[in-house]
Amino acid sequence: MNIFKAILETGTSMIRTFDGTEPQIADSAYVDDTAVVIGDVIIEDEASIWPNTTLRGDHCSIVVGEGANVQDNAVLHEDTVLEPYSTVGHSAIVHDATVAERALVGMNAVVLDAAHVGEGAVVAAGSVVTEGTEIPPSTLAVGAPAEPKAEIDDPELEATADRYVEYAKEHAEMSERLH
């Protein structure tokens, strides 16, 4: 039996329906049991949702693509799409925006309505991508408001999501709730 379905059956889960819509979570996805996942949320294969995150699909859908990861304390809300193997760092917020494949939103960064973070781009820690902003592919964006500062080609950064796929497998196998 899938561990997430077992958690749902025990009543200890923070995965909830909203207005009759139940989150869809792939069997191979990892969702920490302290994550809050509500309503119209799709979590695809090998995606990972880490401790204390909130994915609130109450008025629009949220899609977390294959191999994408949402790290500790992050928040996703409204019409948000994380394309495959994208990363949302610790305590970041993505609201009604798209984070393209292999893009990374740094710790404590904010990506606002109708913004688009291009493929392989990086939003630096603490930066704010304002409404409607397009961050070009393979670009480092920095500041508040975030502005493109440099082109990047860093295979290690692009592999962040691959590492999180492996971390999620480790946590699913080796982490055990004590109480």
Contacts in CASP RR format, 6 or more apart in sequence:
PFRMAT RR
TARGET T0000
AUTHOR 0000-0000-0000
METHOD contacts of the structure
MODEL  1
MNIFKAILETGTSMIRTFDGTEPQIADSAYVDDTAVVIGDVIIEDEASIW
PNTTLRGDHCSIVVGEGANVQDNAVLHEDTVLEPYSTVGHSAIVHDATVA
ERALVGMNAVVLDAAHVGEGAVVAAGSVVTEGTEIPPSTLAVGAPAEPKA
EIDDPELEATADRYVEYAKEHAEMSERLH
2 27 0 8 1.000
3 172 0 8 1.000
4 13 0 8 1.000
4 15 0 8 1.000
4 25 0 8 1.000
4 27 0 8 1.000
4 29 0 8 1.000
4 31 0 8 1.000
7 13 0 8 1.000
7 15 0 8 1.000
7 33 0 8 1.000
8 15 0 8 1.000
12 33 0 8 1.000
13 33 0 8 1.000
14 33 0 8 1.000
14 34 0 8 1.000
14 35 0 8 1.000
14 36 0 8 1.000
14 37 0 8 1.000
15 23 0 8 1.000
15 25 0 8 1.000
15 31 0 8 1.000
15 35 0 8 1.000
15 36 0 8 1.000
15 37 0 8 1.000
15 38 0 8 1.000
16 23 0 8 1.000
16 36 0 8 1.000
16 37 0 8 1.000
16 38 0 8 1.000
16 39 0 8 1.000
17 23 0 8 1.000
17 38 0 8 1.000
17 39 0 8 1.000
18 38 0 8 1.000
18 39 0 8 1.000
18 40 0 8 1.000
18 57 0 8 1.000
18 58 0 8 1.000
19 39 0 8 1.000
19 58 0 8 1.000
20 39 0 8 1.000
21 39 0 8 1.000
21 40 0 8 1.000
22 39 0 8 1.000
23 37 0 8 1.000
23 38 0 8 1.000
23 39 0 8 1.000
23 40 0 8 1.000
23 41 0 8 1.000
23 42 0 8 1.000
23 43 0 8 1.000
23 55 0 8 1.000
24 41 0 8 1.000
24 42 0 8 1.000
24 43 0 8 1.000
25 31 0 8 1.000
25 37 0 8 1.000
25 41 0 8 1.000
25 43 0 8 1.000
26 43 0 8 1.000
26 44 0 8 1.000
26 45 0 8 1.000
26 46 0 8 1.000
26 47 0 8 1.000
28 45 0 8 1.000
28 46 0 8 1.000
29 43 0 8 1.000
29 44 0 8 1.000
29 45 0 8 1.000
29 46 0 8 1.000
29 47 0 8 1.000
29 48 0 8 1.000
29 49 0 8 1.000
29 64 0 8 1.000
29 168 0 8 1.000
30 47 0 8 1.000
30 48 0 8 1.000
30 49 0 8 1.000
30 168 0 8 1.000
30 169 0 8 1.000
30 171 0 8 1.000
30 172 0 8 1.000
31 37 0 8 1.000
31 43 0 8 1.000
31 48 0 8 1.000
31 49 0 8 1.000
32 49 0 8 1.000
32 50 0 8 1.000
32 51 0 8 1.000
32 52 0 8 1.000
32 53 0 8 1.000
32 171 0 8 1.000
33 177 0 8 1.000
34 51 0 8 1.000
34 52 0 8 1.000
35 49 0 8 1.000
35 50 0 8 1.000
35 51 0 8 1.000
35 52 0 8 1.000
35 53 0 8 1.000
35 54 0 8 1.000
35 55 0 8 1.000
36 53 0 8 1.000
36 54 0 8 1.000
36 55 0 8 1.000
36 56 0 8 1.000
37 43 0 8 1.000
37 49 0 8 1.000
37 55 0 8 1.000
38 54 0 8 1.000
38 55 0 8 1.000
38 56 0 8 1.000
38 57 0 8 1.000
38 58 0 8 1.000
39 56 0 8 1.000
39 57 0 8 1.000
39 58 0 8 1.000
40 57 0 8 1.000
40 58 0 8 1.000
40 60 0 8 1.000
40 61 0 8 1.000
40 62 0 8 1.000
41 55 0 8 1.000
41 57 0 8 1.000
41 61 0 8 1.000
41 62 0 8 1.000
41 63 0 8 1.000
41 64 0 8 1.000
42 61 0 8 1.000
42 62 0 8 1.000
42 63 0 8 1.000
42 64 0 8 1.000
42 65 0 8 1.000
43 49 0 8 1.000
43 55 0 8 1.000
43 64 0 8 1.000
43 65 0 8 1.000
44 63 0 8 1.000
44 64 0 8 1.000
44 65 0 8 1.000
44 66 0 8 1.000
44 67 0 8 1.000
44 68 0 8 1.000
44 84 0 8 1.000
45 66 0 8 1.000
45 67 0 8 1.000
46 66 0 8 1.000
46 67 0 8 1.000
46 165 0 8 1.000
46 168 0 8 1.000
47 64 0 8 1.000
47 65 0 8 1.000
47 66 0 8 1.000
47 67 0 8 1.000
47 68 0 8 1.000
47 69 0 8 1.000
47 70 0 8 1.000
47 82 0 8 1.000
48 67 0 8 1.000
48 68 0 8 1.000
48 69 0 8 1.000
48 70 0 8 1.000
48 164 0 8 1.000
48 165 0 8 1.000
48 167 0 8 1.000
48 168 0 8 1.000
49 55 0 8 1.000
49 64 0 8 1.000
49 69 0 8 1.000
49 70 0 8 1.000
50 69 0 8 1.000
50 70 0 8 1.000
50 71 0 8 1.000
50 72 0 8 1.000
50 74 0 8 1.000
51 72 0 8 1.000
51 73 0 8 1.000
52 72 0 8 1.000
52 73 0 8 1.000
53 70 0 8 1.000
53 71 0 8 1.000
53 72 0 8 1.000
53 73 0 8 1.000
53 74 0 8 1.000
53 75 0 8 1.000
53 76 0 8 1.000
54 74 0 8 1.000
54 75 0 8 1.000
54 76 0 8 1.000
54 77 0 8 1.000
55 62 0 8 1.000
55 64 0 8 1.000
55 70 0 8 1.000
55 75 0 8 1.000
55 76 0 8 1.000
55 77 0 8 1.000
56 62 0 8 1.000
56 75 0 8 1.000
56 76 0 8 1.000
56 77 0 8 1.000
57 77 0 8 1.000
57 78 0 8 1.000
59 78 0 8 1.000
60 78 0 8 1.000
60 79 0 8 1.000
60 80 0 8 1.000
60 96 0 8 1.000
61 79 0 8 1.000
62 76 0 8 1.000
62 77 0 8 1.000
62 78 0 8 1.000
62 79 0 8 1.000
62 80 0 8 1.000
62 81 0 8 1.000
63 80 0 8 1.000
63 81 0 8 1.000
63 82 0 8 1.000
64 70 0 8 1.000
64 76 0 8 1.000
64 82 0 8 1.000
65 81 0 8 1.000
65 82 0 8 1.000
65 83 0 8 1.000
65 84 0 8 1.000
65 86 0 8 1.000
66 84 0 8 1.000
66 85 0 8 1.000
67 84 0 8 1.000
67 85 0 8 1.000
67 161 0 8 1.000
67 164 0 8 1.000
67 165 0 8 1.000
68 82 0 8 1.000
68 83 0 8 1.000
68 84 0 8 1.000
68 85 0 8 1.000
68 86 0 8 1.000
68 87 0 8 1.000
68 88 0 8 1.000
68 99 0 8 1.000
68 161 0 8 1.000
69 86 0 8 1.000
69 87 0 8 1.000
69 88 0 8 1.000
69 160 0 8 1.000
69 161 0 8 1.000
69 164 0 8 1.000
69 165 0 8 1.000
69 168 0 8 1.000
70 76 0 8 1.000
70 82 0 8 1.000
70 88 0 8 1.000
70 89 0 8 1.000
71 87 0 8 1.000
71 88 0 8 1.000
71 89 0 8 1.000
71 90 0 8 1.000
71 92 0 8 1.000
71 107 0 8 1.000
71 164 0 8 1.000
72 90 0 8 1.000
72 91 0 8 1.000
73 90 0 8 1.000
73 91 0 8 1.000
74 88 0 8 1.000
74 89 0 8 1.000
74 90 0 8 1.000
74 91 0 8 1.000
74 92 0 8 1.000
74 93 0 8 1.000
74 94 0 8 1.000
75 92 0 8 1.000
75 93 0 8 1.000
75 94 0 8 1.000
75 95 0 8 1.000
76 82 0 8 1.000
76 88 0 8 1.000
76 93 0 8 1.000
76 94 0 8 1.000
76 95 0 8 1.000
77 93 0 8 1.000
77 94 0 8 1.000
77 95 0 8 1.000
77 96 0 8 1.000
78 95 0 8 1.000
78 96 0 8 1.000
78 113 0 8 1.000
79 96 0 8 1.000
80 94 0 8 1.000
80 95 0 8 1.000
80 96 0 8 1.000
80 97 0 8 1.000
80 98 0 8 1.000
81 97 0 8 1.000
81 98 0 8 1.000
81 99 0 8 1.000
82 88 0 8 1.000
82 94 0 8 1.000
82 99 0 8 1.000
83 98 0 8 1.000
83 99 0 8 1.000
83 100 0 8 1.000
83 101 0 8 1.000
83 103 0 8 1.000
83 119 0 8 1.000
84 101 0 8 1.000
84 102 0 8 1.000
84 161 0 8 1.000
85 101 0 8 1.000
85 102 0 8 1.000
85 161 0 8 1.000
85 162 0 8 1.000
86 99 0 8 1.000
86 100 0 8 1.000
86 101 0 8 1.000
86 102 0 8 1.000
86 103 0 8 1.000
86 104 0 8 1.000
86 105 0 8 1.000
86 117 0 8 1.000
86 161 0 8 1.000
87 103 0 8 1.000
87 104 0 8 1.000
87 105 0 8 1.000
87 106 0 8 1.000
87 160 0 8 1.000
87 161 0 8 1.000
87 164 0 8 1.000
88 94 0 8 1.000
88 99 0 8 1.000
88 105 0 8 1.000
88 106 0 8 1.000
89 104 0 8 1.000
89 105 0 8 1.000
89 106 0 8 1.000
89 107 0 8 1.000
89 109 0 8 1.000
90 106 0 8 1.000
90 107 0 8 1.000
90 108 0 8 1.000
91 107 0 8 1.000
91 108 0 8 1.000
92 105 0 8 1.000
92 106 0 8 1.000
92 107 0 8 1.000
92 108 0 8 1.000
92 109 0 8 1.000
92 110 0 8 1.000
92 111 0 8 1.000
93 109 0 8 1.000
93 110 0 8 1.000
93 111 0 8 1.000
94 105 0 8 1.000
94 110 0 8 1.000
94 111 0 8 1.000
95 110 0 8 1.000
95 111 0 8 1.000
95 112 0 8 1.000
95 113 0 8 1.000
96 112 0 8 1.000
96 113 0 8 1.000
96 114 0 8 1.000
97 111 0 8 1.000
97 112 0 8 1.000
97 113 0 8 1.000
97 114 0 8 1.000
97 115 0 8 1.000
97 116 0 8 1.000
97 117 0 8 1.000
97 129 0 8 1.000
98 115 0 8 1.000
98 116 0 8 1.000
98 117 0 8 1.000
99 105 0 8 1.000
99 111 0 8 1.000
99 117 0 8 1.000
99 118 0 8 1.000
100 116 0 8 1.000
100 117 0 8 1.000
100 118 0 8 1.000
100 119 0 8 1.000
100 120 0 8 1.000
100 121 0 8 1.000
100 137 0 8 1.000
101 119 0 8 1.000
101 120 0 8 1.000
102 119 0 8 1.000
102 120 0 8 1.000
102 158 0 8 1.000
102 161 0 8 1.000
103 117 0 8 1.000
103 118 0 8 1.000
103 119 0 8 1.000
103 120 0 8 1.000
103 121 0 8 1.000
103 122 0 8 1.000
103 123 0 8 1.000
103 135 0 8 1.000
104 120 0 8 1.000
104 121 0 8 1.000
104 122 0 8 1.000
104 123 0 8 1.000
104 157 0 8 1.000
104 160 0 8 1.000
105 111 0 8 1.000
105 117 0 8 1.000
105 123 0 8 1.000
106 122 0 8 1.000
106 123 0 8 1.000
106 124 0 8 1.000
106 125 0 8 1.000
106 126 0 8 1.000
106 127 0 8 1.000
107 125 0 8 1.000
107 126 0 8 1.000
108 125 0 8 1.000
108 126 0 8 1.000
109 123 0 8 1.000
109 124 0 8 1.000
109 125 0 8 1.000
109 126 0 8 1.000
109 127 0 8 1.000
109 128 0 8 1.000
109 129 0 8 1.000
109 146 0 8 1.000
110 126 0 8 1.000
110 127 0 8 1.000
110 128 0 8 1.000
110 129 0 8 1.000
111 117 0 8 1.000
111 123 0 8 1.000
111 129 0 8 1.000
112 128 0 8 1.000
112 129 0 8 1.000
112 130 0 8 1.000
112 131 0 8 1.000
112 132 0 8 1.000
112 133 0 8 1.000
113 131 0 8 1.000
113 132 0 8 1.000
114 131 0 8 1.000
114 132 0 8 1.000
115 129 0 8 1.000
115 130 0 8 1.000
115 131 0 8 1.000
115 132 0 8 1.000
115 133 0 8 1.000
115 134 0 8 1.000
115 135 0 8 1.000
116 132 0 8 1.000
116 133 0 8 1.000
116 134 0 8 1.000
116 135 0 8 1.000
117 123 0 8 1.000
117 129 0 8 1.000
117 135 0 8 1.000
117 141 0 8 1.000
118 134 0 8 1.000
118 135 0 8 1.000
118 136 0 8 1.000
118 137 0 8 1.000
118 139 0 8 1.000
119 137 0 8 1.000
119 138 0 8 1.000
120 137 0 8 1.000
120 138 0 8 1.000
120 152 0 8 1.000
120 157 0 8 1.000
120 158 0 8 1.000
121 135 0 8 1.000
121 136 0 8 1.000
121 137 0 8 1.000
121 138 0 8 1.000
121 139 0 8 1.000
121 140 0 8 1.000
121 141 0 8 1.000
121 152 0 8 1.000
122 139 0 8 1.000
122 140 0 8 1.000
122 141 0 8 1.000
122 152 0 8 1.000
122 157 0 8 1.000
123 129 0 8 1.000
123 135 0 8 1.000
123 141 0 8 1.000
123 146 0 8 1.000
124 140 0 8 1.000
124 141 0 8 1.000
124 142 0 8 1.000
124 143 0 8 1.000
124 146 0 8 1.000
126 143 0 8 1.000
126 144 0 8 1.000
127 141 0 8 1.000
127 142 0 8 1.000
127 143 0 8 1.000
127 144 0 8 1.000
127 146 0 8 1.000
128 143 0 8 1.000
128 144 0 8 1.000
128 145 0 8 1.000
128 146 0 8 1.000
129 135 0 8 1.000
129 141 0 8 1.000
129 145 0 8 1.000
129 146 0 8 1.000
130 145 0 8 1.000
130 146 0 8 1.000
133 145 0 8 1.000
133 146 0 8 1.000
135 141 0 8 1.000
135 146 0 8 1.000
135 148 0 8 1.000
136 148 0 8 1.000
138 151 0 8 1.000
138 152 0 8 1.000
138 153 0 8 1.000
139 148 0 8 1.000
139 149 0 8 1.000
139 150 0 8 1.000
139 151 0 8 1.000
139 152 0 8 1.000
140 148 0 8 1.000
140 149 0 8 1.000
140 150 0 8 1.000
140 151 0 8 1.000
140 152 0 8 1.000
141 147 0 8 1.000
141 148 0 8 1.000
141 149 0 8 1.000
142 149 0 8 1.000
END
